[in-house]
């Protein structure tokens, strides 16, 4: 899949390089997949295959270095993961906890490897970990170096909330223990900062807000919203999963289509469909078919970058009614950068993106009538769609571009440099 965190991390690394910083983007689990130029190093720590085998079969915890090296080769991992692999959080609780325990977990060998590389080879002035679920190595690292470690919080709670209650509580307890060794945290919105401060019991003054940004270079080449063909198409661009709220959009679309005034409205969907969510997605398609709408929607699958930009300008508005407190909202930035207004719930950072940009409408979470009313308001008013699209696009290109993102991040990181 094109992971939003990987897309963001890769864009940020490239933007920091552009600002003259010496940056190494180091993948964990698997090589990253991005629809932009990949600037990560050709090396993987905590290789996903090796980590899984070490969790399930104790002999793999004692493999010789040369065999570990083979299992962690990026080319091998790419080949093994070339097909979709189920990563259901409900069955990964024990491995998540083991990873969080770091040197005390089943992947202790991997912890020693990354700590050695960081302290003897890379020797960075600062380490930015972009996921607290992989920060279990930090306590062991801090025993050997005073290098500041910053962790970006960008969706770890979504995974944790899917775990069985007992696994979730054990993981949360371990994370809260690990936070004692972390110098600071980054979130992309004040709303998500407040939520994470309570969720992980982190003092708010230890969390810095650096707004999410976007590589806008090819968005600037797109036609202006004024030249966009008129139409009545609702777009959805995100993972097809319950936490992204696809079920709410389907319910709103069915309700909307009951009104003959919206007989021409279509629904276009795109995004990653994981094996564990296939049944969920099929249930949504069945709901549409039973409502007689089988010809009014289309699922276009995973889109490459050029296809994504074309998709954003082919729809008249984008709606992703997320369930969770959205940590990033990259899909909102992408839609607005293309000049397409958004209809989004007041969840996490989405509220700030819409209010700051003026590029869309907000509705209350789980308010189906409010969602339908917002969709109707934009579908009925092409002039309003165009005006909001222009406002949103200008804001993203001016204030949420890759250079601004790098500068905001640099200002935050300088607070921790020794």
C-alpha positions as CSV (number, residue, x, y, z in Angstrom):
1,X,0.0,0.0,0.0
2,X,0.9,3.7,-0.2
3,X,1.2,4.4,3.5
4,X,0.3,8.0,4.5
5,X,3.1,8.0,7.1
6,X,5.7,6.8,4.6
7,X,4.6,9.4,2.1
8,X,4.8,12.1,4.7
9,X,8.2,10.9,6.1
10,X,9.7,10.6,2.6
11,X,8.5,14.1,1.6
12,X,9.8,15.5,4.9
13,X,13.2,13.9,4.5
14,X,13.6,15.2,1.0
15,X,12.5,18.7,2.1
16,X,15.0,18.7,4.9
17,X,17.7,17.7,2.5
18,X,16.6,20.6,0.4
19,X,17.1,22.9,3.4
20,X,20.7,21.7,3.7
21,X,20.2,19.2,6.5
22,X,22.1,15.8,6.4
23,X,19.2,13.3,6.7
24,X,19.1,9.6,6.5
25,X,15.6,8.1,6.2
26,X,15.8,4.5,7.5
27,X,12.9,2.1,7.0
28,X,11.7,-0.3,9.7
29,X,9.9,-3.6,8.9
30,X,9.8,-3.1,5.1
31,X,11.2,-0.8,2.5
32,X,8.9,2.2,2.1
33,X,6.6,2.5,-0.8
34,X,6.0,6.0,-2.0
35,X,4.6,7.6,-5.2
36,X,7.4,10.2,-5.1
37,X,11.1,9.9,-5.4
38,X,12.3,7.5,-2.7
39,X,15.1,9.1,-0.6
40,X,15.3,6.3,2.0
41,X,18.5,4.3,2.5
42,X,18.6,0.8,1.0
43,X,18.6,-0.9,4.3
44,X,15.9,-2.2,6.6
45,X,16.0,-2.5,10.4
46,X,13.7,-4.9,12.2
47,X,13.0,-6.6,8.9
48,X,9.3,-7.7,9.0
49,X,10.0,-11.3,8.0
50,X,12.8,-11.7,10.6
51,X,10.8,-10.0,13.3
52,X,7.8,-12.2,12.8
53,X,9.9,-15.4,12.7
54,X,11.7,-14.3,15.9
55,X,8.4,-13.8,17.6
56,X,6.9,-17.2,16.5
57,X,9.9,-19.5,16.5
58,X,12.7,-19.1,19.2
59,X,15.5,-20.5,17.1
60,X,15.3,-17.5,14.8
61,X,16.3,-15.3,17.7
62,X,19.8,-16.9,17.5
63,X,20.5,-17.0,13.8
64,X,24.0,-16.2,12.6
65,X,24.6,-12.7,11.3
66,X,24.8,-13.8,7.6
67,X,21.4,-15.4,7.7
68,X,19.9,-12.4,9.5
69,X,21.4,-10.3,6.7
70,X,19.6,-12.3,4.1
71,X,16.2,-12.1,5.8
72,X,16.6,-8.4,6.2
73,X,17.7,-7.7,2.6
74,X,15.3,-5.1,1.1
75,X,15.1,-7.1,-2.2
76,X,14.0,-10.2,-0.3
77,X,11.4,-8.4,1.8
78,X,10.0,-6.7,-1.3
79,X,9.7,-10.1,-3.0
80,X,8.0,-11.7,0.1
81,X,5.6,-8.8,0.6
82,X,4.8,-8.3,-3.1
83,X,1.3,-9.7,-2.4
84,X,-1.0,-8.3,0.2
85,X,-0.4,-9.7,3.6
86,X,-2.9,-9.7,6.4
87,X,-1.8,-7.5,9.3
88,X,-4.8,-7.6,11.5
89,X,-4.0,-5.8,14.8
90,X,-6.2,-8.2,16.7
91,X,-3.7,-11.1,16.1
92,X,-0.5,-9.0,16.4
93,X,-0.8,-7.9,20.0
94,X,1.9,-10.2,21.4
95,X,4.4,-9.1,18.8
96,X,3.6,-5.4,19.3
97,X,4.2,-5.8,23.0
98,X,7.4,-7.7,22.4
99,X,8.7,-4.9,20.1
100,X,7.8,-2.3,22.6
101,X,9.8,-4.2,25.3
102,X,12.9,-3.6,23.2
103,X,15.9,-5.3,24.7
104,X,13.6,-7.3,26.9
105,X,11.5,-8.7,24.0
106,X,11.9,-11.5,21.5
107,X,13.5,-9.1,19.0
108,X,16.4,-8.2,21.3
109,X,18.9,-9.1,18.6
110,X,17.4,-6.5,16.3
111,X,17.5,-3.9,19.1
112,X,21.3,-4.5,19.5
113,X,21.8,-4.2,15.8
114,X,20.0,-0.8,15.4
115,X,21.6,0.6,18.5
116,X,25.1,-0.4,17.3
117,X,24.4,1.1,13.9
118,X,23.2,4.4,15.4
119,X,26.0,4.7,17.9
120,X,29.0,3.6,15.7
121,X,28.0,4.1,12.1
122,X,25.3,6.8,11.7
123,X,26.1,8.7,14.8
124,X,23.4,11.3,14.3
125,X,22.9,14.5,16.2
126,X,19.2,13.8,16.6
127,X,17.0,10.8,16.0
128,X,13.4,11.3,14.8
129,X,11.3,8.2,15.2
130,X,8.1,8.4,13.2
131,X,6.0,5.8,15.1
132,X,6.0,5.1,18.8
133,X,5.2,1.5,18.2
134,X,8.8,0.9,16.9
135,X,10.4,3.1,19.6
136,X,11.0,0.1,22.0
137,X,14.7,0.3,21.2
138,X,15.0,3.8,22.6
139,X,15.7,2.8,26.3
140,X,18.6,0.6,25.2
141,X,19.9,3.3,23.0
142,X,19.7,5.9,25.8
143,X,22.0,3.6,27.9
144,X,24.8,4.3,25.3
145,X,24.2,7.8,24.1
146,X,22.7,11.2,25.0
147,X,21.5,11.8,21.5
148,X,18.1,13.4,21.7
149,X,15.2,11.2,20.4
150,X,12.0,12.7,19.1
151,X,8.9,10.7,18.3
152,X,6.2,11.7,15.8
153,X,2.7,10.6,16.9
154,X,0.7,9.9,13.7
155,X,-1.8,7.1,14.2
156,X,-0.4,4.6,16.7
157,X,-3.7,4.8,18.6
158,X,-5.6,3.4,15.6
159,X,-3.6,0.2,15.8
160,X,-3.7,0.0,19.6
161,X,-7.5,0.5,19.7
162,X,-7.9,-2.6,17.5
163,X,-6.1,-4.9,19.9
164,X,-7.9,-7.2,22.3
165,X,-8.3,-5.2,25.6
166,X,-5.7,-7.2,27.5
167,X,-3.1,-6.7,24.8
168,X,-4.0,-3.0,24.4
169,X,-3.5,-2.3,28.1
170,X,-0.2,-4.1,28.3
171,X,1.1,-2.2,25.2
172,X,-0.1,1.1,26.6
173,X,1.6,0.5,29.9
174,X,4.9,-0.3,28.1
175,X,4.6,2.7,25.9
176,X,4.1,4.9,28.9
177,X,7.2,3.4,30.4
178,X,9.1,4.0,27.2
179,X,8.1,7.7,27.0
180,X,10.4,8.4,30.0
181,X,13.4,7.9,27.7
182,X,12.0,10.1,24.8
183,X,13.0,13.7,24.8
184,X,10.1,15.1,22.9
185,X,7.1,14.4,20.6
186,X,5.7,15.9,17.5
187,X,2.0,16.0,16.3
188,X,0.6,17.7,13.2
189,X,-2.3,19.4,15.0
190,X,-3.2,20.9,18.3
191,X,-6.3,18.7,18.5
192,X,-4.2,15.5,18.1
193,X,-1.6,16.8,20.6
194,X,-4.3,17.2,23.2
195,X,-5.7,13.7,22.4
196,X,-2.3,12.1,22.6
197,X,-1.3,13.8,25.8
198,X,-4.3,12.2,27.5
199,X,-4.0,8.9,25.6
200,X,-0.3,8.2,26.4
201,X,-0.2,10.4,29.6
202,X,2.4,12.7,28.2
203,X,2.8,16.2,29.5
204,X,1.4,18.6,26.9
205,X,4.6,20.8,27.0
206,X,6.6,17.8,25.9
207,X,4.6,17.7,22.6
208,X,5.3,20.2,19.8
209,X,2.9,20.9,17.0
210,X,4.4,21.1,13.5
211,X,1.7,21.4,10.8
212,X,1.4,18.7,8.2
213,X,2.8,19.6,4.8
214,X,2.7,18.2,1.2
215,X,5.1,18.0,-1.7
216,X,3.2,20.4,-4.0
217,X,5.5,20.5,-7.0
218,X,3.3,18.7,-9.5
219,X,0.1,20.0,-7.9
220,X,1.2,23.5,-9.1
221,X,1.1,22.3,-12.6
222,X,-2.5,21.2,-12.5
223,X,-5.2,23.3,-14.1
224,X,-6.8,25.9,-11.9
225,X,-10.2,25.0,-10.4
226,X,-11.9,27.5,-12.8
227,X,-10.9,25.3,-15.8
228,X,-12.3,22.1,-14.2
229,X,-15.2,20.4,-15.9
230,X,-18.5,20.7,-14.0
231,X,-20.2,17.6,-12.7
232,X,-21.7,15.9,-9.6
233,X,-19.2,13.3,-8.4
234,X,-18.4,12.6,-4.7
235,X,-14.9,11.2,-4.2
236,X,-13.4,9.1,-1.4
237,X,-9.6,8.6,-1.3
238,X,-8.3,6.6,1.7
239,X,-7.9,3.0,3.0
240,X,-11.2,1.1,2.6
241,X,-11.5,0.4,6.3
242,X,-14.0,1.0,9.1
243,X,-11.7,3.5,10.9
244,X,-11.7,5.7,7.7
245,X,-15.5,5.8,7.9
246,X,-16.4,4.4,4.5
247,X,-19.6,2.9,6.0
248,X,-20.8,6.4,6.9
249,X,-20.2,7.8,3.4
250,X,-22.1,4.8,1.9
251,X,-25.0,5.5,4.3
252,X,-25.0,9.2,3.3
253,X,-24.8,8.4,-0.4
254,X,-27.8,6.0,-0.2
255,X,-29.8,8.6,1.7
256,X,-28.8,11.3,-0.8
257,X,-29.9,9.2,-3.8
258,X,-33.4,8.7,-2.3
259,X,-34.0,12.3,-3.5
260,X,-34.7,12.4,-7.2
261,X,-32.9,15.8,-7.4
262,X,-29.6,13.8,-7.0
263,X,-30.2,11.0,-9.4
264,X,-27.2,12.1,-11.5
265,X,-24.7,12.1,-8.6
266,X,-22.0,9.4,-8.7
267,X,-19.5,8.0,-6.1
268,X,-15.9,7.4,-7.0
269,X,-13.8,5.5,-4.5
270,X,-10.0,4.8,-4.4
271,X,-7.5,3.5,-1.9
272,X,-5.9,0.5,-0.4
273,X,-8.1,-2.5,0.3
274,X,-6.3,-4.9,2.7
275,X,-7.2,-8.6,3.0
276,X,-8.7,-8.2,6.4
277,X,-11.0,-5.4,5.2
278,X,-12.2,-7.2,2.0
279,X,-15.3,-8.5,3.7
280,X,-16.1,-5.1,5.2
281,X,-15.8,-3.5,1.7
282,X,-18.0,-6.2,0.1
283,X,-20.6,-5.5,2.7
284,X,-20.6,-1.8,1.6
285,X,-20.9,-2.8,-2.1
286,X,-23.8,-5.0,-1.2
287,X,-25.6,-2.1,0.6
288,X,-25.2,0.0,-2.6
289,X,-26.5,-2.9,-4.8
290,X,-29.5,-3.5,-2.6
291,X,-30.3,0.2,-2.9
292,X,-30.2,-0.1,-6.7
293,X,-27.1,1.9,-7.0
294,X,-24.7,-0.6,-8.6
295,X,-24.3,1.7,-11.6
296,X,-23.7,4.8,-9.5
297,X,-20.4,3.9,-7.8
298,X,-17.0,2.7,-8.9
299,X,-14.0,1.4,-6.9
300,X,-10.8,2.3,-8.7
301,X,-8.3,0.6,-6.5
302,X,-4.8,1.9,-5.6
303,X,-3.7,4.9,-7.6
304,X,-0.2,5.8,-8.7
305,X,0.7,9.5,-8.3
306,X,-0.4,10.8,-11.7
307,X,-3.7,8.8,-11.4
308,X,-4.2,10.3,-7.9
309,X,-3.8,13.9,-9.1
310,X,-6.2,13.1,-12.0
311,X,-8.7,11.5,-9.5
312,X,-8.6,14.6,-7.2
313,X,-9.6,16.9,-10.1
314,X,-12.1,14.5,-11.6
315,X,-14.4,14.6,-8.5
316,X,-16.3,17.6,-7.3
317,X,-15.7,17.1,-3.6
318,X,-13.8,14.7,-1.4
319,X,-15.4,13.1,1.7
320,X,-13.6,10.8,4.1
321,X,-15.7,10.6,7.3
322,X,-13.1,9.1,9.6
323,X,-14.0,7.4,12.8
324,X,-10.8,8.0,14.7
325,X,-9.0,11.2,15.7
326,X,-7.3,11.8,12.4
327,X,-3.6,12.4,13.1
328,X,-2.6,13.6,9.6
329,X,-5.3,14.1,7.0
330,X,-2.9,13.9,4.1
331,X,-5.9,13.1,1.8
332,X,-7.4,16.5,2.7
333,X,-4.2,18.3,1.8
334,X,-4.0,16.4,-1.5
335,X,-7.6,17.2,-2.4
336,X,-7.3,20.9,-1.5
337,X,-4.0,21.2,-3.4
338,X,-5.8,20.0,-6.5
339,X,-8.5,22.6,-6.0
340,X,-11.2,20.2,-4.8
341,X,-13.2,21.1,-1.7
342,X,-13.6,18.7,1.2
343,X,-16.5,17.6,3.4
344,X,-15.0,16.2,6.6
345,X,-15.9,15.4,10.3
346,X,-14.6,17.4,13.2
347,X,-12.0,14.8,14.1
348,X,-8.4,15.3,15.0
349,X,-6.4,17.6,12.6
350,X,-9.1,17.7,10.0
351,X,-10.9,20.6,11.8
352,X,-7.8,22.7,11.7
353,X,-7.1,22.0,8.0
354,X,-10.6,23.0,7.0
355,X,-10.8,26.0,9.2
356,X,-7.4,27.4,8.3
357,X,-7.7,26.8,4.6
358,X,-11.4,27.7,4.2
359,X,-11.5,24.9,1.7
360,X,-14.5,22.9,2.7
361,X,-17.3,22.1,5.1
362,X,-17.2,20.4,8.5
363,X,-19.9,18.2,10.1
364,X,-20.2,16.7,13.5
365,X,-18.9,13.1,13.9
366,X,-21.7,10.5,13.5
367,X,-24.2,13.1,12.4
368,X,-25.6,11.5,9.2
369,X,-28.1,14.2,8.5
370,X,-25.3,16.8,8.9
371,X,-23.1,14.9,6.5
372,X,-25.9,14.6,3.9
373,X,-26.8,18.3,4.3
374,X,-23.1,19.2,3.7
375,X,-22.9,17.1,0.6
376,X,-26.1,18.6,-0.8
377,X,-24.8,22.1,-0.1
378,X,-21.8,21.6,-2.2
379,X,-23.4,19.5,-4.9
380,X,-26.1,22.2,-5.3
381,X,-23.7,25.1,-5.6
382,X,-20.9,24.9,-8.2
383,X,-19.9,28.5,-7.4
384,X,-19.4,27.6,-3.8
385,X,-17.4,24.5,-4.8
386,X,-15.2,26.6,-7.0
387,X,-14.7,29.3,-4.3
388,X,-13.8,26.8,-1.6
389,X,-11.6,24.9,-3.9
390,X,-9.6,28.0,-4.8
391,X,-9.3,29.1,-1.2
392,X,-8.1,25.6,-0.2
393,X,-5.7,25.3,-3.0
394,X,-4.1,28.7,-2.4
395,X,-3.7,27.9,1.3
396,X,-2.0,24.5,0.7
397,X,0.4,25.9,-2.0
398,X,1.3,28.9,0.1
399,X,1.3,27.5,3.7
400,X,1.4,23.7,3.7
401,X,4.0,23.1,1.0
402,X,7.2,21.0,1.4
403,X,9.4,24.0,2.2
404,X,7.1,25.3,4.9
405,X,6.9,21.8,6.4
406,X,10.7,21.5,6.5
407,X,11.1,25.0,8.1
408,X,8.4,24.3,10.7
409,X,10.1,20.9,11.5
410,X,13.5,22.4,11.7
411,X,12.3,25.0,14.2
412,X,11.0,22.2,16.4
413,X,14.1,20.0,16.1
414,X,16.5,22.9,17.0
415,X,14.9,22.9,20.4
416,X,16.4,19.5,21.1
417,X,19.8,19.7,19.4
418,X,22.7,19.4,21.9
